[in-house]
Amino acid sequence: MSRLMRCLYCGLLQDEPRGVKTCVRCGGELVFEQPPPARSYVQAQMELDQINAPAGQIVDRYLVFTIQTPPQVPDDEVAPTTSGREPMGFAAVLDVSGSMRGEKIEAAREAVRQAVRRLHDGDIFSLVTFASEVQTVLKPTQVDGRLRKEVESILSRVKAGGRTALCGGLEAGIEAVHAQPQETNLVLLLSDGQANVGETDLEKVGERAFKARQSGVITSTLGVGSDYNEALMVEIATQGGGRFYHVLHAHQIIPYVAGELGEVSALAARDAALHLTVPASTGLQPFSSAYIVAASPSVGGTEGGGAQPVVSLGDIPVDTQLEVVLRLLLPPQPAGSRLPIEGTLTYRSPAGNDLATPLNVVTLRFVAPAAFDRRGSAVLPVVERVLEQMKARSVLGTVRTAALRGRAAADEQARLGGAEIRAYASLLGDEAAEELAAGQERTFAAMAAAPAVTKSAVSRAFRRERGAKEFDEGEKN
């Protein structure tokens, strides 16, 4: 019976080949896959986009990490509580400006009703509304039968009208969860319009969410319709370590609020992080700014020692596949050297146990510049995945630039993104590179022509970067 083998170069997991044991994808050396640690239940895989590099030169390479959590946490790793999780704090922050009148405010009220029914007794719930003014209509309160009835009464009095003090609503939601912090804390902000009261600068509003994240509060956002500021909503979710969702119709509000609440209340891994071993002076850049890279101290205190950067991934829900792309800028290496890259995924289980999943090794071989074949060194399936992430990053970056610096700067950002895609896609061949670059140009042209297209493109790009899910097919329990 064949056994699974792992390539030491590109990282592919494959069936044991007959005869010469070389990777079917890159020709690299294979080793038998080691069983995962007995207690670790989160799977992790590392893959390299090119297995060769020219010696004596600074080179950039891309690592793709695939992290998969199980549909449910093993029984011995669930929280030691009756419900199987620790109490959580949840602040619903609702836009009740004039544009929310009608079906949207009705759906938002029903979404909150259902969310409170789903919360467990002992959770902490608060409700903030914002229009021209911000109101904490329900201060942080422990959930029980009495509160559920009180919420029904409060929601019946929530009306839509006025302008949009979005930043003030965000601040009030963060303040509410800070008042009674729990093991897990979520601020979910829902809006259908442009922020036009109080602070509206994208970076300054995002900074509020980032500071909250540093104190253990996750912020997610839900944009409704075609008139809200998608760049601002993505910024808040990214800086807040949460997720951004776009829905076009009012009836979608209910399943998406329930879905995000389900994501946060059913975590598989807390404080997940990638710990890598790379050469000293290596530059490392995640594609998503939601993933934070810690300082990379030298290992052993020697000039030629390695570095151990840590990439913080945050909390990961159950039944989630997360794809993380890192760009490595590697210092020159001599011809004939082989550079192994190793690492570990660490996380904390709901039971509070610190667990770790070792990453498979990938290896970069340095050859004489004259012998280097750029296309021949490429691992095409990995290159294609990097390109998908590159396109997503270009969309999000261009929309953000438009919000910060205007249309002309965004057009230049789009041009640079297209050039980056074309250059990298040349690993697949010149024809494929031109086709991909042209496709990205068509995407931006469609986005410029229609706000609804922009929001859909941003939503797809965010899901690609952050592993966010869709909840259109029904409510998540």
Secondary structure, 3 states (H helix, E strand, C coil): CCCEEEECCCCCEEECCCCCCECCCCCCEEEECCCCCCCCCCEEEEEECECEEECCCCEEEEEEEEEECCCCCCHHHCCCCCCCCCCEEEEEEEECCHHHCCHHHHHHHHHHHHHHHHCCCCCEEEEEEECCCEEEEEEEEECCHHHHHHHHHHHHCCCCCCCCCHHHHHHHHHHHHHHCCCCEEEEEEEECCCCCCCCCCHHHHHHHHHHHHHCCCEEEEEEECCCCCHHHHHHHHHHCEEEEEEECCHHHHHHHHHHHHHHHHCEEEEEEEEEEEEECCCEEEECCCCCEECCCCEHHHCCCCEECCEEEEEEEECCCEEEEEEEEEECCCCCCCEEEEEEEEEEECCCCCEEEEECCCEEEEEECHHHCCCCCCECHHHHHHHHHHHHHHHHHHHHHHHHHHCHHHHHHHHHHHHHHHHHHHHHHCHHHHHHHHHHHHHHHHHHHHCHHHHHHHHHHHHHHHHCCCCCCCCCCC
